[in-house]
Amino acid sequence: MFGIQYAKASPTTYLIQYRNGQPVREGAGLAFFYFAPSASLVSIPMESVDAPFMFTEVSADFQQVTVQGQITYRVSDPKLLASLMNFTLLANGVDYVSEDPTKLPQRVVNAVQVQLRAALQGQKLQDLLRESEGLVQSVREGLRRPDGLPSLGLELVSLAILAIKPTPDTARALEATIREQILKDADDALYLRRNAAIEQERAIKENELNTEIAVETKKRQIRETQMDAERAVLEKRLQIQAQEMQGKIAHEKENEALTELRAANARREADAKAYGMDALVRTVAGVDPKVLQALALGSAAPGAIIASAFQELAQNAGRIGELNISPDLLQQLTQSPVAAPRK
């Protein structure tokens, strides 16, 4: 009515009211009445926007690769963006007068492609497939430079590389190369495991041999110790035997000296007896034997005297006609032993 309209923006929409080419009101989430014939409204959405992308580029080793990902951005400087692109609303306050708002995601994707192409030209295909995070970091830094998204009044929220795929032929070739490398690694691992097993077995054998050597060394030491002990015992035994032999020799020497002394004494005693006997013989050489016999019987036992008497009787048996011996005398002679005559 009379050209007056009501405008209301959400909190995520930055609204600018221009009159005569000059901004008179601007901000996020504004609500106001305005005179439509003399005013123009610029509505810039401030919420984050997800823009998927998929490019086919060439790596540093001239291999075709397909990169798929997604970028998330938001408007950080709405006035700068409004000066670069047309976000003016129609008179109804809802639709845009141009298609620039729908072209903004494509411009962001183009900026991503420029940075991604520069990054891909400096890396080989295998490096890209192996380390995609480095590619993401390089593209993110390029987009955040002043000549990147900030030049459009935008701010990068996140960037994700979802897939990096080579051509089917290249993929098969890489798979074959990787497969062969994996098989080679498996063979190397098997060789290393066998070699380790051999080394372990050799170490075990060496330990067993060292143990046997140590055991034999201990046995030899034990034998040597036993032999030393036996040698010491034998030496002690020989010393004891030598001492016993010395004792026997000394004893025999003493016996020899004693025997010589006894022989000398016996010899002197025999000489003395021989001398006495010789003197006695010389003394009685002229004496009648009967006198000597009578002298000898004087100190003899009764039995010896009786025996001597019987001897005289026997010598004179031819002269004796009859001899009577009483039983008492005979009994006494048989009971009493005749003492041996003294020499």
Buried (B, 14 or more C-beta within 10 A) or exposed (E): EEEEBEBEBEEBBBBBBBEEEEEEBBEBEBEEEBEBEEBBBBBBBBEEBEBEBEBEBEBEEEBBBEBBBBBBBBBBBBBBBBEBBBBBBEEEBEEBEEEBBEEBBEBBBEBBBBBBBEBBEEBBBBBBBEEBEEBBEBBBEBBBEEEBBBEBBBBBEEBEBEEBBBBEEBEEEBEEEEEEEEEEEEEEEEEEEEEEEEEEEEEEEEEEEEEEEEEEEEEEEEEEEEEEEEEEEEEEEEEEEEEEEEEEEEEEEEEEEEEEEEEEEEEEEEEEEEEEEEEEEEEEEEEEEEEEBEEBBEEBBEBBBBBBEBEEEEEEEEEEEEEEEEEEEEEEBEEEEBEEBEE
